[in-house]
Amino acid sequence: MIAAQPGERPVPSISRVGDNPRGGPTVLRMVLGVHLRRLREAAGISREDAGESIRASHAKISRLELGRVGCKARDLDDLLTYYGVADEQERQAFVALAQQASAPGWWHRYGDVLPSWFEVYVGLEQAASIIRMFQVQFVPGLLQTEEYARAVVALATPSIESNEVERRVGLRLARQELMTRPDAPNLWVVIDEAALRRAPGESKVMQGQLQHLIDMSDRRNITIQVVPFEHGGHVACGGPFTILRFPEPDLPDVVYLEQLNSALYLDKRQDVDGYRAVMDRLCAQAESPSQTLDTIDRIVREL
């Protein structure tokens, strides 16, 4: 990290984040966006004025600052000048970070089956240190078996050809590799009992999936809880959601809400705090991890 002198702006720590970019370009774009936002706010410049300086709208500035898109070299140069960044060493630190953030992630090889709105999530998922999620209809993708994933994809998109089904399954399995990395995130999943009883395919596929959940629960970084039918209604009446937390202290938590053909990404503190409170109450309402194993085992025997 380049040390800042008293009264100077801090230079982004590209050595710490860039040398081992958890999540690759996604997290680097987010870090770059945080620093650009801080520069803009320190200069007292609005998003509208910043957008005009690069011949764009305030919406583009918002996307840049959230790390949703990369920053072109010309735009970055113009923004740094407009924000009053004159020190060449500081400017080069931003340029280096932007170049790393522009590199494609491994998931780009699945671009033919990866919607743009979901591509953002894959990058966030790969970058996260803690992933908490609630699911009501399907077992979460990070915990799906190959056979279960194939059945889910075929059910959700019945008109696509078999080779595209396999590509989508391949992407899902590739995403799961992060759970075996030395720096694997902590995954805490709360699943409605309905998801464990609603088989997308043959019963043997569901049996294999449930046994896989039992096996995965042995891993130290994975916690699984079930909300049983007998508990009645629960606080997450709005549907499934995911909360992602990142190891970089500058990055806010993100709530991911998937819809049929799009997704919402929430990072405002008030929104995130609301979903975090719901997740905490869900964990309190759900069965304990040990009770969950008993429930899953009982459902396996009933299939």
C-alpha positions as CSV (number, residue, x, y, z in Angstrom):
1,M,0.0,0.0,0.0
2,I,1.3,3.5,-0.8
3,A,1.2,5.6,2.3
4,A,-0.6,8.9,2.2
5,Q,1.0,12.0,3.7
6,P,-1.0,14.0,6.2
7,G,-3.8,15.9,4.5
8,E,-3.6,13.8,1.3
9,R,-6.1,11.3,0.0
10,P,-5.4,7.6,0.8
11,V,-4.3,5.6,-2.3
12,P,-6.3,2.5,-2.9
13,S,-4.6,-0.7,-1.5
14,I,-4.3,-2.6,-4.8
15,S,-1.5,-4.7,-3.4
16,R,-3.7,-6.4,-0.8
17,V,-6.8,-6.8,-2.9
18,G,-5.2,-7.2,-6.4
19,D,-2.7,-9.9,-5.6
20,N,-5.3,-12.4,-4.5
21,P,-8.6,-11.1,-5.8
22,R,-11.3,-13.2,-4.1
23,G,-14.0,-13.2,-6.8
24,G,-11.6,-11.7,-9.4
25,P,-12.8,-8.6,-11.3
26,T,-16.1,-8.3,-9.5
27,V,-14.6,-7.4,-6.1
28,L,-11.9,-5.2,-7.8
29,R,-14.6,-3.2,-9.5
30,M,-16.4,-2.8,-6.2
31,V,-13.2,-1.6,-4.5
32,L,-12.5,0.8,-7.3
33,G,-16.1,2.1,-7.1
34,V,-15.8,2.7,-3.4
35,H,-12.7,4.8,-3.9
36,L,-14.2,6.8,-6.8
37,R,-17.3,7.5,-4.7
38,R,-15.1,8.8,-1.8
39,L,-13.2,11.0,-4.1
40,R,-16.4,12.4,-5.6
41,E,-18.0,13.1,-2.2
42,A,-14.8,14.6,-0.8
43,A,-14.8,17.0,-3.8
44,G,-18.4,17.9,-3.2
45,I,-19.5,16.8,-6.7
46,S,-22.9,15.3,-7.5
47,R,-23.4,12.2,-9.5
48,E,-25.1,14.3,-12.1
49,D,-22.1,16.6,-12.5
50,A,-19.7,13.6,-12.5
51,G,-21.7,12.0,-15.2
52,E,-21.6,15.1,-17.4
53,S,-17.8,15.2,-17.0
54,I,-17.6,11.9,-18.8
55,R,-20.5,12.5,-21.2
56,A,-22.7,10.1,-19.4
57,S,-25.7,10.0,-17.0
58,H,-25.7,10.0,-13.2
59,A,-27.0,6.3,-13.5
60,K,-23.6,5.3,-15.1
61,I,-21.8,7.0,-12.2
62,S,-24.0,5.0,-9.8
63,R,-23.2,1.7,-11.6
64,L,-19.5,2.6,-11.6
65,E,-19.5,3.3,-7.9
66,L,-21.4,0.1,-7.1
67,G,-18.9,-2.0,-9.2
68,R,-21.7,-3.1,-11.5
69,V,-19.7,-2.2,-14.6
70,G,-16.0,-1.6,-15.5
71,C,-14.5,1.8,-15.9
72,K,-13.0,2.7,-19.2
73,A,-9.5,4.3,-19.2
74,R,-10.8,7.6,-20.7
75,D,-13.6,7.8,-18.2
76,L,-11.3,7.1,-15.3
77,D,-8.8,9.7,-16.5
78,D,-11.5,12.3,-16.8
79,L,-13.0,11.5,-13.4
80,L,-9.7,11.7,-11.6
81,T,-9.0,15.0,-13.2
82,Y,-12.5,16.3,-12.3
83,Y,-12.1,15.1,-8.8
84,G,-8.8,17.0,-8.4
85,V,-6.4,14.0,-8.3
86,A,-3.2,15.4,-9.6
87,D,-0.6,13.2,-8.0
88,E,0.7,10.8,-10.7
89,Q,1.5,8.0,-8.3
90,E,-2.1,8.1,-7.0
91,R,-3.5,8.2,-10.5
92,Q,-1.4,5.2,-11.6
93,A,-2.7,3.2,-8.6
94,F,-6.3,3.8,-9.8
95,V,-5.3,2.9,-13.4
96,A,-3.7,-0.4,-12.2
97,L,-6.7,-1.3,-10.2
98,A,-9.1,-0.5,-13.1
99,Q,-7.0,-2.7,-15.4
100,Q,-7.2,-5.7,-13.1
101,A,-10.9,-5.1,-12.7
102,S,-11.4,-5.3,-16.4
103,A,-10.0,-8.8,-16.7
104,P,-12.7,-11.5,-17.4
105,G,-13.7,-13.9,-14.6
106,W,-13.7,-17.7,-15.1
107,W,-17.5,-17.5,-15.5
108,H,-17.2,-15.6,-18.8
109,R,-16.6,-18.9,-20.5
110,Y,-20.3,-19.6,-19.7
111,G,-21.4,-16.4,-21.3
112,D,-23.7,-18.2,-23.7
113,V,-25.9,-19.4,-20.8
114,L,-25.2,-16.7,-18.2
115,P,-27.7,-13.8,-18.1
116,S,-26.1,-10.4,-17.4
117,W,-28.2,-9.9,-14.3
118,F,-26.9,-13.2,-12.9
119,E,-23.3,-12.7,-13.9
120,V,-23.1,-10.0,-11.3
121,Y,-24.2,-12.4,-8.6
122,V,-21.7,-15.1,-9.6
123,G,-18.9,-12.6,-9.1
124,L,-20.3,-11.5,-5.8
125,E,-20.7,-15.1,-4.7
126,Q,-17.1,-15.9,-5.6
127,A,-15.9,-12.8,-3.6
128,A,-18.0,-13.3,-0.5
129,S,-16.6,-14.5,2.8
130,I,-20.0,-15.2,4.3
131,I,-23.1,-16.2,2.4
132,R,-26.4,-16.5,4.2
133,M,-29.5,-17.5,2.3
134,F,-33.1,-18.6,2.6
135,Q,-34.8,-20.8,0.0
136,V,-38.4,-22.0,-0.3
137,Q,-38.6,-24.0,-3.5
138,F,-35.3,-25.5,-4.4
139,V,-32.1,-26.6,-2.6
140,P,-29.6,-23.8,-3.0
141,G,-27.4,-24.0,-6.1
142,L,-24.1,-24.3,-4.1
143,L,-25.5,-27.5,-2.5
144,Q,-27.1,-29.2,-5.5
145,T,-26.0,-32.5,-6.9
146,E,-25.4,-32.8,-10.6
147,E,-28.6,-34.9,-11.1
148,Y,-30.8,-32.5,-9.0
149,A,-29.3,-29.5,-10.9
150,R,-30.1,-31.1,-14.2
151,A,-33.7,-31.8,-13.1
152,V,-34.1,-28.2,-11.9
153,V,-32.7,-26.6,-15.1
154,A,-34.9,-28.8,-17.2
155,L,-38.0,-28.0,-15.1
156,A,-37.3,-24.2,-15.2
157,T,-36.5,-24.1,-19.0
158,P,-38.3,-27.0,-20.6
159,S,-37.9,-25.6,-24.2
160,I,-34.1,-25.5,-24.3
161,E,-32.0,-28.1,-26.0
162,S,-30.1,-30.8,-24.0
163,N,-26.6,-29.3,-24.8
164,E,-27.7,-26.0,-23.2
165,V,-29.1,-27.8,-20.2
166,E,-25.6,-29.4,-19.7
167,R,-23.9,-26.0,-20.1
168,R,-26.2,-24.6,-17.3
169,V,-25.5,-27.6,-15.1
170,G,-21.8,-27.2,-15.8
171,L,-21.9,-23.5,-14.6
172,R,-23.7,-24.5,-11.4
173,L,-21.1,-27.2,-10.6
174,A,-18.3,-24.8,-11.4
175,R,-19.7,-22.3,-8.9
176,Q,-19.6,-25.0,-6.2
177,E,-15.8,-25.3,-6.5
178,L,-15.4,-22.2,-4.3
179,M,-16.8,-24.3,-1.3
180,T,-13.7,-26.5,-1.5
181,R,-11.1,-23.7,-1.7
182,P,-8.8,-23.1,1.3
183,D,-10.5,-19.7,1.8
184,A,-14.0,-21.1,1.2
185,P,-16.8,-18.8,2.4
186,N,-18.9,-19.7,5.4
187,L,-22.3,-20.8,4.0
188,W,-25.3,-20.6,6.3
189,V,-28.5,-21.9,4.6
190,V,-32.1,-21.9,5.9
191,I,-34.4,-24.0,3.8
192,D,-38.2,-24.3,4.0
193,E,-39.3,-28.0,4.4
194,A,-41.2,-27.6,1.1
195,A,-38.0,-27.5,-0.8
196,L,-36.9,-30.8,0.6
197,R,-40.2,-32.5,-0.3
198,R,-40.8,-31.0,-3.7
199,A,-38.8,-33.3,-6.0
200,P,-38.1,-31.7,-9.4
201,G,-37.5,-35.1,-10.9
202,E,-37.5,-38.8,-9.9
203,S,-37.6,-39.7,-6.2
204,K,-34.1,-41.3,-6.4
205,V,-32.7,-37.9,-7.6
206,M,-34.3,-36.3,-4.5
207,Q,-32.9,-39.0,-2.3
208,G,-29.4,-38.4,-3.6
209,Q,-29.8,-34.7,-3.1
210,L,-31.0,-35.0,0.5
211,Q,-28.1,-37.4,1.3
212,H,-25.8,-34.8,-0.2
213,L,-27.1,-32.2,2.2
214,I,-26.4,-34.5,5.1
215,D,-22.9,-35.1,3.8
216,M,-22.2,-31.4,3.2
217,S,-23.4,-30.4,6.6
218,D,-20.3,-32.2,8.0
219,R,-18.1,-29.4,6.6
220,R,-17.1,-26.8,9.1
221,N,-17.9,-23.9,6.8
222,I,-21.5,-25.1,6.0
223,T,-24.5,-24.7,8.3
224,I,-27.9,-26.0,7.2
225,Q,-31.2,-25.4,9.0
226,V,-34.8,-26.4,8.0
227,V,-38.0,-24.5,8.8
228,P,-40.5,-27.4,9.3
229,F,-44.1,-27.3,8.3
230,E,-45.1,-27.8,12.0
231,H,-43.7,-24.4,12.9
232,G,-46.5,-22.7,10.7
233,G,-45.7,-19.4,9.1
234,H,-42.4,-17.7,9.3
235,V,-41.0,-14.2,9.0
236,A,-39.7,-14.5,5.5
237,C,-43.0,-14.1,3.8
238,G,-41.5,-12.1,1.0
239,G,-39.7,-15.1,-0.5
240,P,-36.1,-16.3,-0.9
241,F,-33.1,-14.0,-0.5
242,T,-29.3,-14.1,-0.1
243,I,-27.0,-11.9,2.0
244,L,-23.4,-11.6,1.0
245,R,-20.6,-10.3,3.1
246,F,-17.1,-9.6,1.9
247,P,-13.7,-9.7,3.6
248,E,-12.7,-6.2,2.3
249,P,-13.8,-3.7,5.0
250,D,-14.6,-1.0,2.5
251,L,-17.3,-3.1,0.8
252,P,-20.9,-3.1,2.1
253,D,-23.0,-6.3,2.5
254,V,-25.3,-7.0,-0.5
255,V,-28.7,-8.5,-0.5
256,Y,-29.6,-10.5,-3.7
257,L,-33.2,-11.0,-4.7
258,E,-33.8,-13.1,-7.8
259,Q,-36.8,-12.7,-10.0
260,L,-38.0,-14.6,-13.0
261,N,-35.9,-12.8,-15.6
262,S,-34.0,-10.2,-13.5
263,A,-32.6,-9.6,-10.1
264,L,-32.3,-6.8,-7.5
265,Y,-29.1,-6.0,-5.6
266,L,-29.6,-4.0,-2.4
267,D,-26.6,-2.5,-0.5
268,K,-28.2,0.4,1.4
269,R,-27.7,-0.1,5.1
270,Q,-31.4,0.2,5.9
271,D,-32.3,-2.4,3.4
272,V,-29.5,-4.8,4.4
273,D,-30.3,-4.4,8.1
274,G,-33.9,-5.3,7.5
275,Y,-33.0,-8.5,5.7
276,R,-30.3,-9.4,8.2
277,A,-32.9,-9.1,11.0
278,V,-35.3,-11.4,9.1
279,M,-32.5,-13.9,8.6
280,D,-31.6,-13.8,12.3
281,R,-35.2,-14.5,13.2
282,L,-35.4,-17.3,10.6
283,C,-32.4,-19.0,12.2
284,A,-34.1,-18.7,15.6
285,Q,-37.3,-20.2,14.3
286,A,-35.7,-23.0,12.3
287,E,-34.6,-26.3,13.7
288,S,-31.1,-26.5,14.9
289,P,-28.5,-28.1,12.6
290,S,-28.6,-31.4,14.5
291,Q,-32.4,-31.5,14.4
292,T,-32.2,-30.6,10.7
293,L,-30.2,-33.7,10.0
294,D,-32.8,-35.8,11.7
295,T,-35.5,-34.2,9.6
296,I,-33.7,-34.7,6.4
297,D,-33.0,-38.3,7.3
298,R,-36.7,-38.8,8.0
299,I,-37.7,-37.3,4.7
300,V,-35.2,-39.6,2.8
301,R,-36.8,-42.7,4.4
302,E,-40.3,-41.4,3.4
303,L,-39.4,-41.1,-0.3
